[in-house]
């Protein structure tokens, strides 16, 4: 599927016709191949990632290469299109390594200008993962491994989707970013709250790697794009929760009338709607800033300072307003609550992004 970047002014954050068509195609695919019951079943298995779905998204639709130029085997699209895909993946809590491979690892390789690996990631047949802890913010220093006698030594924890990665991009203490084949390291699963995005510890014991570029600018670029586009995933999570909660309260009756007709619940839903549409504006602004490379730091910090509290609030409200059924394992709300909570610390907490924003606009604390 070929998607061309949309030519728009920075102020126009509305979805284009092409973006809406992309959304419809992704949503149809996820409706057919990512049912909530199937996602829950995967979280109970030893293989939480849905690689068949990943193949359909990456290979079948060409979505893994949206950020990669056409000359290097990609689609040559922009962060706006990627944001639309992440909204839909968030709505489905899809257990695929899209954010970690098609965004984070790809952005790091774009900074390094490694054409060979970019082509492999763009086609989707190779999955990449940046070996930096999921909680690391764009302005924080990443943990590195040692370079001794030309090989890599060390342990890195909290690496998202490392279990399915074919290649790991590892920052080292010599300032380099190294591409390390997955079979050259030991990947040990960690206990994670969000079972649809597993974490792991990566141990390197004299692992051979190929230096692809400088680690600091590559990691910073990758994490900034990740933080900005994560807001679109959080938007998808919040939007699904709001939509499903409204639908349920229209159907659920008490005292022979729909529960949604009670004034107090209407107020809660109205507040949640206001927060969600505000999150949409912030997420779209971040995606547009990344696409145009203008005021990126400010837009990303604003989006992430706002996104996490809204997504978590939406999950908490959905859980409460669904009452007893929301507490069951069979209902998918727990998947969304866990994703919202895990995302709230991914690529920096809301507090960390507020501090970054304050520094960017020269707004010092009293």
Secondary structure, 3 states (H helix, E strand, C coil): CCCCCCCCCCCCCCCCHHHHHHHHHHHHHHHHHCCHHHHHHHHCCCCCCCHHHHHHHHHHCCHHHCCCCHHHCCCCCCHHHHHHHHHHHHHHCCCCCHHHHHHHHHHHHHHHCCHHHHHHHHHCCCCEEECCCCCCCCCCCCCCEEEECCEEEEEEEEEECHHHCCEEEEEECCCEEEEEEHHHCEEEECCCCCCCCCEEEEEEEEECCEEEEEHHHHHHHHHHHHHHHHHHHHHHHHHHHHHHHHHHHHHCEECCEEHHHCHHHHHHHHHHHHHHHHHHHHHHHHHHHHHHCCCHHHHHHHHHHHHHHHHHHHHHHHHHHCHHHHCCCCCCHHHHHHHHHHHCCCCCCHHHHHHHHHHHCCCCCC
